[in-house]
Amino acid sequence: MGKATTVAVIGASGGVGRAVVRAALDNGLRVRALARSRTRTQETVGDLEKLDEFVEGNVDDPESLARLLEGSVDIVLSCLGTPKGA
């Protein structure tokens, strides 16, 4: 059997991001997640150890993005939303 697909999810603690992370994990994918909120991401997955990598940071930070994408990533999904009031 081959290596599991690795998905990097940007905005993993928002509504759409949380749903994507749950679906990816439920389907046996490896998940690397970038989110500003460790707590909200942990509410989604339970134990962050289920993730291949968790990066607490912001999409505007090049170091956070570099850490999210280091190694082998097959798919990158941006689940960033529009801020309230925008």
PDB file of N, CA, C and O in Angstrom:
ATOM      1  N   MET A   1       0.852  -1.175   0.000  1.00  0.00           N
ATOM      2  CA  MET A   1       0.000   0.000   0.000  1.00  0.00           C
ATOM      3  C   MET A   1       0.895   1.235   0.000  1.00  0.00           C
ATOM      4  O   MET A   1       1.926   1.243   0.674  1.00  0.00           O
ATOM      5  N   GLY A   2       0.526   2.275  -0.738  1.00  0.00           N
ATOM      6  CA  GLY A   2       1.330   3.482  -0.873  1.00  0.00           C
ATOM      7  C   GLY A   2       1.193   4.425   0.304  1.00  0.00           C
ATOM      8  O   GLY A   2       0.401   4.213   1.222  1.00  0.00           O
ATOM      9  N   LYS A   3       1.979   5.451   0.242  1.00  0.00           N
ATOM     10  CA  LYS A   3       1.988   6.481   1.282  1.00  0.00           C
ATOM     11  C   LYS A   3       0.676   7.258   1.248  1.00  0.00           C
ATOM     12  O   LYS A   3       0.123   7.515   0.178  1.00  0.00           O
ATOM     13  N   ALA A   4       0.185   7.628   2.428  1.00  0.00           N
ATOM     14  CA  ALA A   4      -1.043   8.413   2.523  1.00  0.00           C
ATOM     15  C   ALA A   4      -0.809   9.814   1.961  1.00  0.00           C
ATOM     16  O   ALA A   4       0.277  10.379   2.094  1.00  0.00           O
ATOM     17  N   THR A   5      -1.829  10.351   1.342  1.00  0.00           N
ATOM     18  CA  THR A   5      -1.779  11.710   0.815  1.00  0.00           C
ATOM     19  C   THR A   5      -1.697  12.695   1.971  1.00  0.00           C
ATOM     20  O   THR A   5      -2.385  12.543   2.980  1.00  0.00           O
ATOM     21  N   THR A   6      -0.849  13.706   1.814  1.00  0.00           N
ATOM     22  CA  THR A   6      -0.702  14.749   2.836  1.00  0.00           C
ATOM     23  C   THR A   6      -1.354  16.027   2.344  1.00  0.00           C
ATOM     24  O   THR A   6      -1.055  16.515   1.255  1.00  0.00           O
ATOM     25  N   VAL A   7      -2.254  16.564   3.168  1.00  0.00           N
ATOM     26  CA  VAL A   7      -2.980  17.784   2.863  1.00  0.00           C
ATOM     27  C   VAL A   7      -2.547  18.864   3.848  1.00  0.00           C
ATOM     28  O   VAL A   7      -2.535  18.640   5.058  1.00  0.00           O
ATOM     29  N   ALA A   8      -2.191  20.039   3.325  1.00  0.00           N
ATOM     30  CA  ALA A   8      -1.902  21.205   4.167  1.00  0.00           C
ATOM     31  C   ALA A   8      -3.135  22.103   4.138  1.00  0.00           C
ATOM     32  O   ALA A   8      -3.584  22.521   3.071  1.00  0.00           O
ATOM     33  N   VAL A   9      -3.675  22.395   5.314  1.00  0.00           N
ATOM     34  CA  VAL A   9      -4.886  23.200   5.421  1.00  0.00           C
ATOM     35  C   VAL A   9      -4.532  24.541   6.054  1.00  0.00           C
ATOM     36  O   VAL A   9      -4.090  24.604   7.202  1.00  0.00           O
ATOM     37  N   ILE A  10      -4.730  25.602   5.296  1.00  0.00           N
ATOM     38  CA  ILE A  10      -4.517  26.965   5.791  1.00  0.00           C
ATOM     39  C   ILE A  10      -5.859  27.476   6.288  1.00  0.00           C
ATOM     40  O   ILE A  10      -6.851  27.436   5.561  1.00  0.00           O
ATOM     41  N   GLY A  11      -5.891  27.955   7.524  1.00  0.00           N
ATOM     42  CA  GLY A  11      -7.145  28.410   8.120  1.00  0.00           C
ATOM     43  C   GLY A  11      -7.902  27.255   8.755  1.00  0.00           C
ATOM     44  O   GLY A  11      -9.125  27.171   8.651  1.00  0.00           O
ATOM     45  N   ALA A  12      -7.173  26.374   9.406  1.00  0.00           N
ATOM     46  CA  ALA A  12      -7.740  25.131   9.930  1.00  0.00           C
ATOM     47  C   ALA A  12      -8.665  25.313  11.128  1.00  0.00           C
ATOM     48  O   ALA A  12      -9.362  24.368  11.499  1.00  0.00           O
ATOM     49  N   SER A  13      -8.699  26.491  11.746  1.00  0.00           N
ATOM     50  CA  SER A  13      -9.545  26.658  12.925  1.00  0.00           C
ATOM     51  C   SER A  13     -10.857  27.372  12.625  1.00  0.00           C
ATOM     52  O   SER A  13     -11.698  27.507  13.514  1.00  0.00           O
ATOM     53  N   GLY A  14     -11.047  27.832  11.389  1.00  0.00           N
ATOM     54  CA  GLY A  14     -12.309  28.461  11.007  1.00  0.00           C
ATOM     55  C   GLY A  14     -13.355  27.417  10.680  1.00  0.00           C
ATOM     56  O   GLY A  14     -13.070  26.219  10.707  1.00  0.00           O
ATOM     57  N   GLY A  15     -14.554  27.857  10.372  1.00  0.00           N
ATOM     58  CA  GLY A  15     -15.658  26.935  10.102  1.00  0.00           C
ATOM     59  C   GLY A  15     -15.377  25.970   8.976  1.00  0.00           C
ATOM     60  O   GLY A  15     -15.516  24.761   9.158  1.00  0.00           O
ATOM     61  N   VAL A  16     -14.982  26.469   7.812  1.00  0.00           N
ATOM     62  CA  VAL A  16     -14.690  25.609   6.666  1.00  0.00           C
ATOM     63  C   VAL A  16     -13.432  24.796   6.930  1.00  0.00           C
ATOM     64  O   VAL A  16     -13.396  23.598   6.646  1.00  0.00           O
ATOM     65  N   GLY A  17     -12.403  25.433   7.468  1.00  0.00           N
ATOM     66  CA  GLY A  17     -11.150  24.733   7.754  1.00  0.00           C
ATOM     67  C   GLY A  17     -11.339  23.571   8.700  1.00  0.00           C
ATOM     68  O   GLY A  17     -10.757  22.504   8.503  1.00  0.00           O
ATOM     69  N   ARG A  18     -12.146  23.767   9.724  1.00  0.00           N
ATOM     70  CA  ARG A  18     -12.399  22.697  10.688  1.00  0.00           C
ATOM     71  C   ARG A  18     -13.091  21.513  10.016  1.00  0.00           C
ATOM     72  O   ARG A  18     -12.763  20.358  10.288  1.00  0.00           O
ATOM     73  N   ALA A  19     -14.050  21.805   9.136  1.00  0.00           N
ATOM     74  CA  ALA A  19     -14.758  20.738   8.416  1.00  0.00           C
ATOM     75  C   ALA A  19     -13.805  19.992   7.487  1.00  0.00           C
ATOM     76  O   ALA A  19     -13.882  18.769   7.372  1.00  0.00           O
ATOM     77  N   VAL A  20     -12.908  20.721   6.825  1.00  0.00           N
ATOM     78  CA  VAL A  20     -11.942  20.096   5.919  1.00  0.00           C
ATOM     79  C   VAL A  20     -10.986  19.199   6.696  1.00  0.00           C
ATOM     80  O   VAL A  20     -10.704  18.079   6.271  1.00  0.00           O
ATOM     81  N   VAL A  21     -10.487  19.682   7.828  1.00  0.00           N
ATOM     82  CA  VAL A  21      -9.572  18.885   8.653  1.00  0.00           C
ATOM     83  C   VAL A  21     -10.262  17.595   9.107  1.00  0.00           C
ATOM     84  O   VAL A  21      -9.689  16.511   9.002  1.00  0.00           O
ATOM     85  N   ARG A  22     -11.491  17.716   9.611  1.00  0.00           N
ATOM     86  CA  ARG A  22     -12.218  16.522  10.064  1.00  0.00           C
ATOM     87  C   ARG A  22     -12.415  15.525   8.923  1.00  0.00           C
ATOM     88  O   ARG A  22     -12.187  14.327   9.091  1.00  0.00           O
ATOM     89  N   ALA A  23     -12.837  16.024   7.766  1.00  0.00           N
ATOM     90  CA  ALA A  23     -13.086  15.136   6.622  1.00  0.00           C
ATOM     91  C   ALA A  23     -11.796  14.458   6.163  1.00  0.00           C
ATOM     92  O   ALA A  23     -11.792  13.266   5.858  1.00  0.00           O
ATOM     93  N   ALA A  24     -10.710  15.216   6.115  1.00  0.00           N
ATOM     94  CA  ALA A  24      -9.432  14.640   5.681  1.00  0.00           C
ATOM     95  C   ALA A  24      -8.981  13.543   6.639  1.00  0.00           C
ATOM     96  O   ALA A  24      -8.576  12.465   6.204  1.00  0.00           O
ATOM     97  N   LEU A  25      -9.048  13.811   7.928  1.00  0.00           N
ATOM     98  CA  LEU A  25      -8.653  12.799   8.911  1.00  0.00           C
ATOM     99  C   LEU A  25      -9.561  11.577   8.841  1.00  0.00           C
ATOM    100  O   LEU A  25      -9.091  10.442   8.911  1.00  0.00           O
ATOM    101  N   ASP A  26     -10.866  11.814   8.702  1.00  0.00           N
ATOM    102  CA  ASP A  26     -11.820  10.706   8.621  1.00  0.00           C
ATOM    103  C   ASP A  26     -11.578   9.825   7.402  1.00  0.00           C
ATOM    104  O   ASP A  26     -11.943   8.650   7.395  1.00  0.00           O
ATOM    105  N   ASN A  27     -10.962  10.396   6.373  1.00  0.00           N
ATOM    106  CA  ASN A  27     -10.697   9.652   5.139  1.00  0.00           C
ATOM    107  C   ASN A  27      -9.265   9.143   5.052  1.00  0.00           C
ATOM    108  O   ASN A  27      -8.811   8.731   3.984  1.00  0.00           O
ATOM    109  N   GLY A  28      -8.555   9.171   6.175  1.00  0.00           N
ATOM    110  CA  GLY A  28      -7.233   8.564   6.236  1.00  0.00           C
ATOM    111  C   GLY A  28      -6.105   9.394   5.644  1.00  0.00           C
ATOM    112  O   GLY A  28      -5.019   8.870   5.395  1.00  0.00           O
ATOM    113  N   LEU A  29      -6.346  10.686   5.414  1.00  0.00           N
ATOM    114  CA  LEU A  29      -5.296  11.545   4.888  1.00  0.00           C
ATOM    115  C   LEU A  29      -4.424  12.059   6.023  1.00  0.00           C
ATOM    116  O   LEU A  29      -4.870  12.162   7.166  1.00  0.00           O
ATOM    117  N   ARG A  30      -3.198  12.374   5.701  1.00  0.00           N
ATOM    118  CA  ARG A  30      -2.302  13.028   6.663  1.00  0.00           C
ATOM    119  C   ARG A  30      -2.579  14.522   6.559  1.00  0.00           C
ATOM    120  O   ARG A  30      -2.706  15.053   5.455  1.00  0.00           O
ATOM    121  N   VAL A  31      -2.674  15.203   7.697  1.00  0.00           N
ATOM    122  CA  VAL A  31      -3.059  16.612   7.702  1.00  0.00           C
ATOM    123  C   VAL A  31      -2.001  17.457   8.393  1.00  0.00           C
ATOM    124  O   VAL A  31      -1.579  17.171   9.514  1.00  0.00           O
ATOM    125  N   ARG A  32      -1.588  18.498   7.698  1.00  0.00           N
ATOM    126  CA  ARG A  32      -0.741  19.553   8.259  1.00  0.00           C
ATOM    127  C   ARG A  32      -1.634  20.778   8.340  1.00  0.00           C
ATOM    128  O   ARG A  32      -2.241  21.156   7.337  1.00  0.00           O
ATOM    129  N   ALA A  33      -1.733  21.408   9.497  1.00  0.00           N
ATOM    130  CA  ALA A  33      -2.699  22.485   9.700  1.00  0.00           C
ATOM    131  C   ALA A  33      -2.026  23.775  10.149  1.00  0.00           C
ATOM    132  O   ALA A  33      -1.150  23.762  11.014  1.00  0.00           O
ATOM    133  N   LEU A  34      -2.442  24.886   9.555  1.00  0.00           N
ATOM    134  CA  LEU A  34      -2.016  26.224   9.963  1.00  0.00           C
ATOM    135  C   LEU A  34      -3.243  26.952  10.474  1.00  0.00           C
ATOM    136  O   LEU A  34      -4.252  27.056   9.777  1.00  0.00           O
ATOM    137  N   ALA A  35      -3.151  27.457  11.701  1.00  0.00           N
ATOM    138  CA  ALA A  35      -4.272  28.182  12.290  1.00  0.00           C
ATOM    139  C   ALA A  35      -3.757  29.155  13.339  1.00  0.00           C
ATOM    140  O   ALA A  35      -2.707  28.947  13.947  1.00  0.00           O
ATOM    141  N   ARG A  36      -4.518  30.216  13.534  1.00  0.00           N
ATOM    142  CA  ARG A  36      -4.167  31.177  14.585  1.00  0.00           C
ATOM    143  C   ARG A  36      -4.559  30.658  15.962  1.00  0.00           C
ATOM    144  O   ARG A  36      -4.001  31.095  16.969  1.00  0.00           O
ATOM    145  N   SER A  37      -5.509  29.733  16.017  1.00  0.00           N
ATOM    146  CA  SER A  37      -6.013  29.268  17.302  1.00  0.00           C
ATOM    147  C   SER A  37      -5.723  27.791  17.536  1.00  0.00           C
ATOM    148  O   SER A  37      -6.332  26.920  16.915  1.00  0.00           O
ATOM    149  N   ARG A  38      -4.795  27.523  18.429  1.00  0.00           N
ATOM    150  CA  ARG A  38      -4.496  26.142  18.834  1.00  0.00           C
ATOM    151  C   ARG A  38      -5.735  25.530  19.495  1.00  0.00           C
ATOM    152  O   ARG A  38      -6.060  24.370  19.240  1.00  0.00           O
ATOM    153  N   THR A  39      -6.419  26.292  20.332  1.00  0.00           N
ATOM    154  CA  THR A  39      -7.574  25.791  21.076  1.00  0.00           C
ATOM    155  C   THR A  39      -8.694  25.351  20.143  1.00  0.00           C
ATOM    156  O   THR A  39      -9.244  24.262  20.311  1.00  0.00           O
ATOM    157  N   ARG A  40      -9.039  26.178  19.165  1.00  0.00           N
ATOM    158  CA  ARG A  40     -10.125  25.824  18.237  1.00  0.00           C
ATOM    159  C   ARG A  40      -9.737  24.634  17.375  1.00  0.00           C
ATOM    160  O   ARG A  40     -10.584  23.793  17.073  1.00  0.00           O
ATOM    161  N   THR A  41      -8.491  24.547  16.977  1.00  0.00           N
ATOM    162  CA  THR A  41      -8.054  23.395  16.185  1.00  0.00           C
ATOM    163  C   THR A  41      -8.109  22.140  17.038  1.00  0.00           C
ATOM    164  O   THR A  41      -8.513  21.081  16.559  1.00  0.00           O
ATOM    165  N   GLN A  42      -7.708  22.248  18.288  1.00  0.00           N
ATOM    166  CA  GLN A  42      -7.735  21.100  19.192  1.00  0.00           C
ATOM    167  C   GLN A  42      -9.180  20.645  19.429  1.00  0.00           C
ATOM    168  O   GLN A  42      -9.430  19.447  19.563  1.00  0.00           O
ATOM    169  N   GLU A  43     -10.128  21.578  19.482  1.00  0.00           N
ATOM    170  CA  GLU A  43     -11.538  21.206  19.624  1.00  0.00           C
ATOM    171  C   GLU A  43     -11.994  20.355  18.442  1.00  0.00           C
ATOM    172  O   GLU A  43     -12.845  19.478  18.592  1.00  0.00           O
ATOM    173  N   THR A  44     -11.432  20.614  17.284  1.00  0.00           N
ATOM    174  CA  THR A  44     -11.804  19.881  16.074  1.00  0.00           C
ATOM    175  C   THR A  44     -11.247  18.473  16.064  1.00  0.00           C
ATOM    176  O   THR A  44     -11.975  17.521  15.784  1.00  0.00           O
ATOM    177  N   VAL A  45      -9.961  18.327  16.366  1.00  0.00           N
ATOM    178  CA  VAL A  45      -9.296  17.028  16.214  1.00  0.00           C
ATOM    179  C   VAL A  45      -9.143  16.273  17.524  1.00  0.00           C
ATOM    180  O   VAL A  45      -8.766  15.101  17.520  1.00  0.00           O
ATOM    181  N   GLY A  46      -9.427  16.922  18.640  1.00  0.00           N
ATOM    182  CA  GLY A  46      -9.216  16.277  19.929  1.00  0.00           C
ATOM    183  C   GLY A  46      -7.757  16.408  20.321  1.00  0.00           C
ATOM    184  O   GLY A  46      -7.368  17.350  21.010  1.00  0.00           O
ATOM    185  N   ASP A  47      -6.974  15.475  19.885  1.00  0.00           N
ATOM    186  CA  ASP A  47      -5.546  15.466  20.190  1.00  0.00           C
ATOM    187  C   ASP A  47      -4.779  15.941  18.956  1.00  0.00           C
ATOM    188  O   ASP A  47      -4.882  15.341  17.886  1.00  0.00           O
ATOM    189  N   LEU A  48      -4.016  17.012  19.108  1.00  0.00           N
ATOM    190  CA  LEU A  48      -3.262  17.541  17.971  1.00  0.00           C
ATOM    191  C   LEU A  48      -2.240  16.541  17.435  1.00  0.00           C
ATOM    192  O   LEU A  48      -1.715  16.718  16.336  1.00  0.00           O
ATOM    193  N   GLU A  49      -1.960  15.505  18.199  1.00  0.00           N
ATOM    194  CA  GLU A  49      -1.047  14.454  17.737  1.00  0.00           C
ATOM    195  C   GLU A  49      -1.625  13.691  16.537  1.00  0.00           C
ATOM    196  O   GLU A  49      -0.890  13.000  15.832  1.00  0.00           O
ATOM    197  N   LYS A  50      -2.930  13.814  16.304  1.00  0.00           N
ATOM    198  CA  LYS A  50      -3.543  13.185  15.135  1.00  0.00           C
ATOM    199  C   LYS A  50      -3.084  13.858  13.847  1.00  0.00           C
ATOM    200  O   LYS A  50      -3.152  13.270  12.768  1.00  0.00           O
ATOM    201  N   LEU A  51      -2.617  15.097  13.972  1.00  0.00           N
ATOM    202  CA  LEU A  51      -2.146  15.849  12.811  1.00  0.00           C
ATOM    203  C   LEU A  51      -0.699  15.489  12.510  1.00  0.00           C
ATOM    204  O   LEU A  51       0.076  15.177  13.413  1.00  0.00           O
ATOM    205  N   ASP A  52      -0.351  15.535  11.247  1.00  0.00           N
ATOM    206  CA  ASP A  52       1.041  15.343  10.846  1.00  0.00           C
ATOM    207  C   ASP A  52       1.882  16.513  11.362  1.00  0.00           C
ATOM    208  O   ASP A  52       3.036  16.336  11.749  1.00  0.00           O
ATOM    209  N   GLU A  53       1.289  17.707  11.361  1.00  0.00           N
ATOM    210  CA  GLU A  53       1.956  18.917  11.872  1.00  0.00           C
ATOM    211  C   GLU A  53       0.893  19.949  12.190  1.00  0.00           C
ATOM    212  O   GLU A  53      -0.076  20.102  11.446  1.00  0.00           O
ATOM    213  N   PHE A  54       1.072  20.656  13.293  1.00  0.00           N
ATOM    214  CA  PHE A  54       0.229  21.811  13.590  1.00  0.00           C
ATOM    215  C   PHE A  54       1.129  23.023  13.709  1.00  0.00           C
ATOM    216  O   PHE A  54       2.113  23.013  14.449  1.00  0.00           O
ATOM    217  N   VAL A  55       0.779  24.075  12.969  1.00  0.00           N
ATOM    218  CA  VAL A  55       1.527  25.331  13.020  1.00  0.00           C
ATOM    219  C   VAL A  55       0.574  26.401  13.520  1.00  0.00           C
ATOM    220  O   VAL A  55      -0.407  26.737  12.857  1.00  0.00           O
ATOM    221  N   GLU A  56       0.874  26.934  14.703  1.00  0.00           N
ATOM    222  CA  GLU A  56       0.082  28.051  15.212  1.00  0.00           C
ATOM    223  C   GLU A  56       0.714  29.320  14.662  1.00  0.00           C
ATOM    224  O   GLU A  56       1.840  29.672  15.014  1.00  0.00           O
ATOM    225  N   GLY A  57      -0.014  29.990  13.808  1.00  0.00           N
ATOM    226  CA  GLY A  57       0.541  31.170  13.167  1.00  0.00           C
ATOM    227  C   GLY A  57      -0.471  31.817  12.249  1.00  0.00           C
ATOM    228  O   GLY A  57      -1.668  31.538  12.304  1.00  0.00           O
ATOM    229  N   ASN A  58       0.047  32.689  11.405  1.00  0.00           N
ATOM    230  CA  ASN A  58      -0.788  33.485  10.530  1.00  0.00           C
ATOM    231  C   ASN A  58      -0.311  33.306   9.093  1.00  0.00           C
ATOM    232  O   ASN A  58       0.884  33.145   8.846  1.00  0.00           O
ATOM    233  N   VAL A  59      -1.231  33.334   8.164  1.00  0.00           N
ATOM    234  CA  VAL A  59      -0.892  33.160   6.755  1.00  0.00           C
ATOM    235  C   VAL A  59       0.028  34.280   6.260  1.00  0.00           C
ATOM    236  O   VAL A  59       0.742  34.095   5.274  1.00  0.00           O
ATOM    237  N   ASP A  60       0.022  35.425   6.923  1.00  0.00           N
ATOM    238  CA  ASP A  60       0.885  36.553   6.546  1.00  0.00           C
ATOM    239  C   ASP A  60       2.336  36.370   6.991  1.00  0.00           C
ATOM    240  O   ASP A  60       3.198  37.173   6.633  1.00  0.00           O
ATOM    241  N   ASP A  61       2.610  35.326   7.764  1.00  0.00           N
ATOM    242  CA  ASP A  61       3.948  35.085   8.288  1.00  0.00           C
ATOM    243  C   ASP A  61       4.668  34.052   7.425  1.00  0.00           C
ATOM    244  O   ASP A  61       4.298  32.878   7.442  1.00  0.00           O
ATOM    245  N   PRO A  62       5.699  34.466   6.662  1.00  0.00           N
ATOM    246  CA  PRO A  62       6.408  33.524   5.785  1.00  0.00           C
ATOM    247  C   PRO A  62       6.983  32.317   6.526  1.00  0.00           C
ATOM    248  O   PRO A  62       7.018  31.218   5.971  1.00  0.00           O
ATOM    249  N   GLU A  63       7.431  32.500   7.761  1.00  0.00           N
ATOM    250  CA  GLU A  63       7.993  31.383   8.526  1.00  0.00           C
ATOM    251  C   GLU A  63       6.926  30.336   8.844  1.00  0.00           C
ATOM    252  O   GLU A  63       7.196  29.136   8.802  1.00  0.00           O
ATOM    253  N   SER A  64       5.716  30.792   9.163  1.00  0.00           N
ATOM    254  CA  SER A  64       4.617  29.859   9.433  1.00  0.00           C
ATOM    255  C   SER A  64       4.284  29.053   8.189  1.00  0.00           C
ATOM    256  O   SER A  64       4.108  27.837   8.260  1.00  0.00           O
ATOM    257  N   LEU A  65       4.198  29.727   7.054  1.00  0.00           N
ATOM    258  CA  LEU A  65       3.905  29.026   5.800  1.00  0.00           C
ATOM    259  C   LEU A  65       5.010  28.047   5.434  1.00  0.00           C
ATOM    260  O   LEU A  65       4.733  26.934   4.985  1.00  0.00           O
ATOM    261  N   ALA A  66       6.247  28.450   5.623  1.00  0.00           N
ATOM    262  CA  ALA A  66       7.376  27.568   5.309  1.00  0.00           C
ATOM    263  C   ALA A  66       7.323  26.312   6.175  1.00  0.00           C
ATOM    264  O   ALA A  66       7.553  25.206   5.686  1.00  0.00           O
ATOM    265  N   ARG A  67       7.025  26.483   7.441  1.00  0.00           N
ATOM    266  CA  ARG A  67       6.943  25.329   8.350  1.00  0.00           C
ATOM    267  C   ARG A  67       5.795  24.407   7.941  1.00  0.00           C
ATOM    268  O   ARG A  67       5.938  23.184   7.965  1.00  0.00           O
ATOM    269  N   LEU A  68       4.655  24.994   7.566  1.00  0.00           N
ATOM    270  CA  LEU A  68       3.513  24.189   7.136  1.00  0.00           C
ATOM    271  C   LEU A  68       3.851  23.350   5.918  1.00  0.00           C
ATOM    272  O   LEU A  68       3.435  22.195   5.823  1.00  0.00           O
ATOM    273  N   LEU A  69       4.596  23.917   4.990  1.00  0.00           N
ATOM    274  CA  LEU A  69       4.830  23.281   3.701  1.00  0.00           C
ATOM    275  C   LEU A  69       6.133  22.498   3.612  1.00  0.00           C
ATOM    276  O   LEU A  69       6.423  21.918   2.566  1.00  0.00           O
ATOM    277  N   GLU A  70       6.929  22.465   4.685  1.00  0.00           N
ATOM    278  CA  GLU A  70       8.199  21.739   4.606  1.00  0.00           C
ATOM    279  C   GLU A  70       7.932  20.243   4.504  1.00  0.00           C
ATOM    280  O   GLU A  70       6.944  19.730   5.030  1.00  0.00           O
ATOM    281  N   GLY A  71       8.818  19.576   3.830  1.00  0.00           N
ATOM    282  CA  GLY A  71       8.638  18.140   3.624  1.00  0.00           C
ATOM    283  C   GLY A  71       7.743  17.878   2.438  1.00  0.00           C
ATOM    284  O   GLY A  71       7.687  18.670   1.497  1.00  0.00           O
ATOM    285  N   SER A  72       7.054  16.776   2.490  1.00  0.00           N
ATOM    286  CA  SER A  72       6.212  16.355   1.380  1.00  0.00           C
ATOM    287  C   SER A  72       4.761  16.729   1.629  1.00  0.00           C
ATOM    288  O   SER A  72       4.138  16.244   2.574  1.00  0.00           O
ATOM    289  N   VAL A  73       4.225  17.593   0.777  1.00  0.00           N
ATOM    290  CA  VAL A  73       2.815  17.981   0.830  1.00  0.00           C
ATOM    291  C   VAL A  73       2.237  17.760  -0.558  1.00  0.00           C
ATOM    292  O   VAL A  73       2.784  18.249  -1.547  1.00  0.00           O
ATOM    293  N   ASP A  74       1.138  17.028  -0.635  1.00  0.00           N
ATOM    294  CA  ASP A  74       0.530  16.718  -1.919  1.00  0.00           C
ATOM    295  C   ASP A  74      -0.535  17.732  -2.339  1.00  0.00           C
ATOM    296  O   ASP A  74      -0.677  18.034  -3.524  1.00  0.00           O
ATOM    297  N   ILE A  75      -1.272  18.250  -1.377  1.00  0.00           N
ATOM    298  CA  ILE A  75      -2.379  19.164  -1.653  1.00  0.00           C
ATOM    299  C   ILE A  75      -2.326  20.307  -0.655  1.00  0.00           C
ATOM    300  O   ILE A  75      -2.102  20.087   0.535  1.00  0.00           O
ATOM    301  N   VAL A  76      -2.534  21.538  -1.138  1.00  0.00           N
ATOM    302  CA  VAL A  76      -2.642  22.706  -0.256  1.00  0.00           C
ATOM    303  C   VAL A  76      -4.028  23.288  -0.438  1.00  0.00           C
ATOM    304  O   VAL A  76      -4.437  23.603  -1.555  1.00  0.00           O
ATOM    305  N   LEU A  77      -4.753  23.432   0.668  1.00  0.00           N
ATOM    306  CA  LEU A  77      -6.091  24.000   0.631  1.00  0.00           C
ATOM    307  C   LEU A  77      -6.135  25.257   1.495  1.00  0.00           C
ATOM    308  O   LEU A  77      -5.770  25.230   2.670  1.00  0.00           O
ATOM    309  N   SER A  78      -6.581  26.340   0.906  1.00  0.00           N
ATOM    310  CA  SER A  78      -6.790  27.570   1.661  1.00  0.00           C
ATOM    311  C   SER A  78      -8.247  27.647   2.055  1.00  0.00           C
ATOM    312  O   SER A  78      -9.135  27.698   1.204  1.00  0.00           O
ATOM    313  N   CYS A  79      -8.482  27.654   3.357  1.00  0.00           N
ATOM    314  CA  CYS A  79      -9.841  27.743   3.890  1.00  0.00           C
ATOM    315  C   CYS A  79     -10.041  29.075   4.595  1.00  0.00           C
ATOM    316  O   CYS A  79     -10.839  29.191   5.526  1.00  0.00           O
ATOM    317  N   LEU A  80      -9.305  30.073   4.136  1.00  0.00           N
ATOM    318  CA  LEU A  80      -9.441  31.396   4.725  1.00  0.00           C
ATOM    319  C   LEU A  80     -10.775  31.999   4.326  1.00  0.00           C
ATOM    320  O   LEU A  80     -11.204  31.890   3.178  1.00  0.00           O
ATOM    321  N   GLY A  81     -11.413  32.625   5.273  1.00  0.00           N
ATOM    322  CA  GLY A  81     -12.699  33.251   5.009  1.00  0.00           C
ATOM    323  C   GLY A  81     -12.566  34.758   4.951  1.00  0.00           C
ATOM    324  O   GLY A  81     -11.469  35.312   5.022  1.00  0.00           O
ATOM    325  N   THR A  82     -13.689  35.392   4.823  1.00  0.00           N
ATOM    326  CA  THR A  82     -13.750  36.845   4.838  1.00  0.00           C
ATOM    327  C   THR A  82     -14.020  37.284   6.270  1.00  0.00           C
ATOM    328  O   THR A  82     -14.948  36.784   6.906  1.00  0.00           O
ATOM    329  N   PRO A  83     -13.215  38.217   6.784  1.00  0.00           N
ATOM    330  CA  PRO A  83     -13.451  38.684   8.148  1.00  0.00           C
ATOM    331  C   PRO A  83     -14.854  39.272   8.306  1.00  0.00           C
ATOM    332  O   PRO A  83     -15.396  39.864   7.372  1.00  0.00           O
ATOM    333  N   LYS A  84     -15.430  39.105   9.486  1.00  0.00           N
ATOM    334  CA  LYS A  84     -16.755  39.669   9.749  1.00  0.00           C
ATOM    335  C   LYS A  84     -16.739  41.167   9.484  1.00  0.00           C
ATOM    336  O   LYS A  84     -15.824  41.881   9.896  1.00  0.00           O
ATOM    337  N   GLY A  85     -17.758  41.618   8.797  1.00  0.00           N
ATOM    338  CA  GLY A  85     -17.878  43.047   8.513  1.00  0.00           C
ATOM    339  C   GLY A  85     -17.185  43.492   7.251  1.00  0.00           C
ATOM    340  O   GLY A  85     -17.306  44.649   6.850  1.00  0.00           O
ATOM    341  N   ALA A  86     -16.452  42.580   6.613  1.00  0.00           N
ATOM    342  CA  ALA A  86     -15.733  42.968   5.389  1.00  0.00           C
ATOM    343  C   ALA A  86     -16.640  42.906   4.183  1.00  0.00           C
ATOM    344  O   ALA A  86     -16.207  43.199   3.069  1.00  0.00           O
TER     345      ALA A  86
END
